[in-house]
Amino acid sequence: MTRTPLVAGNWKMNGRRGLAGEIAAALTGSLSENVEVALCPPYPYLVALGDALPAGVGLGAQDVCDHQDGAFTGEVSAEMLADLGCRYVIVGHSERREYYGESDDLVASKFLRAREAGLVPILCVGETLRQREAGDTEQVVVQQMMTVVEAAGAGAFENAVLAYEPVWAIGTGLTASPEEAQAVHALLRGTLAKSAPEVAAKMRLLYGGSVKADNAAPLFAQPDIDGGLIGGASLKADEFIAICRAAG
Ligand code: PEP
C-alpha cells in the first residue's frame, strides 16, 4: 500500500501577520508533488495564510470546538474552519491535553465533529516521559486512539491522520529513534487493522517531536512513518522545506 506522505506544520502560538506571506512565498515552487504539505497557523492568521499559500498546500487549524455553532464563547467550530478553507485540524495535541485538561473523550468528540464538518482530523497521541519510563507507552497510545474507535468505530479513521508525538520529544530537541518510532507506529496500525484492515493500511501515520532537516530522512524512511507533524521547525521556511523534501 503506497500512502502519499504528509508533512504538517504546527506554528503553535507563534508568528505575526507577516509570517504568513513570508512562508507562503518561500513554499511557492519549492515543494515536490510527491508529498502533501499543510500548515496550521494560529486562528487569527488562517485567512491570511490561506490566501497566500500556493495551490496544493493545505490549510489547517490547531484545535476545534467539540460543539456545533452556538453559545460557546471563545470557541471556534469545525464548520467555521471549513468555511475558512481549512482541510485539516489538529486534535488532542499534548499541549491541549496537558495545559487545558483535554481528556481522551473530549478529544474524541472534537475528532468526530471535525469529520462531520468534512475536515481531516490529525489526532495526536503520545506518552509522557513518566509513562515511558513506567513501560506504559503502548497502553497509553493505544488507549488514546481506541477512545475514538470506541466512540465511532474504526471506520472513523477513514480519511483521518494519526500523529505519534512522544510528549518528551516535543520542543525538547530529543527525538524517538527511527526504530522506536516505527515500533509504535506499527503497533497503532496493527491495532486498528484488527477491526478495519483497509482503513489501517490507508491511514497516514505522522511522527512528531523535534523533527528537523537533519533528522527527518531516517524517520520518514520507516515503513509505517508517512511524514511528520512539525512544530518549531515549521516557523523557519528553509528548514521546513528541507523537511518536506526529506518526505518525498
Ligand atoms: C508539535 O508541536 O507538534 C511538535 C512536534 O513540536 P516540535 O517539532 O517543536 O517538537
Boltz pocket constraint, residues with backbone or C-beta under 6 A from the ligand:
constraints:
  - pocket:
      binder: B
      contacts: [[A, 10], [A, 12], [A, 93], [A, 165], [A, 169], [A, 170], [A, 171], [A, 172], [A, 208], [A, 209], [A, 210], [A, 211], [A, 229], [A, 230], [A, 231], [A, 232], [A, 233]]
      max_distance: 6.0
